[in-house]
């Protein structure tokens, strides 16, 4: 079954909704596999949201900020 998963970026507060299977959600929660193995069809920027919570736009801005 396909289910919607909502992730809100902690920086811009924009909500992003992804459709994944119940099996993928279970594997994400277990944390035993690499994200690219669980969500192989997702672009890397979308997979990053599942890891860090940051949306692609904010992630690019964070990486562009001087240290």
C-alpha positions in Angstrom: 0.0 0.0 0.0 1.2 3.5 -0.9 1.2 6.0 2.0 2.0 9.7 2.2 4.9 10.8 4.4 5.1 14.4 5.3 8.5 16.1 6.2 8.7 19.7 7.3 12.0 21.4 6.6 13.3 22.8 10.0 14.8 25.8 8.2 12.1 27.2 5.9 9.2 25.3 7.6 7.9 24.2 4.1 6.1 20.8 4.2 7.1 18.2 1.6 4.9 15.1 1.0 6.4 11.9 -0.4 4.5 8.7 -1.4 6.2 5.5 -0.3 5.2 2.0 0.5 4.5 0.7 3.9 7.5 -1.7 3.4 9.8 1.3 2.7 8.5 3.1 5.8 9.2 0.0 7.9 12.7 -0.3 6.5 13.4 3.4 7.1 12.3 3.0 10.7 14.5 0.0 11.2 17.6 1.9 10.0 19.4 -1.2 8.9 19.7 -0.4 5.2 21.2 2.5 3.2 18.6 5.1 2.1 19.5 4.6 -1.5 18.7 0.9 -1.2 15.3 1.7 0.4 14.3 4.6 -2.0 16.3 3.9 -5.2 14.0 5.8 -7.4 14.1 9.0 -5.3 16.5 11.8 -6.3 19.4 12.2 -3.8 18.0 15.6 -2.7 14.7 14.0 -1.8 16.4 11.1 0.1 18.4 13.8 2.0 15.1 15.0 3.4 14.5 11.6 5.0 18.0 11.8 6.6 18.4 15.4 7.7 14.9 16.9 7.2 16.3 19.8 5.1 14.7 20.5 1.7 16.9 20.7 -1.4 16.7 24.5 -1.5 17.7 25.0 2.2 20.4 22.3 1.9 22.0 24.2 -1.1 21.8 27.4 0.9 23.4 25.8 4.0 26.3 24.4 1.9 26.8 27.8 0.2 27.1 29.6 3.6 30.7 30.6 4.5 32.1 28.8 7.6 
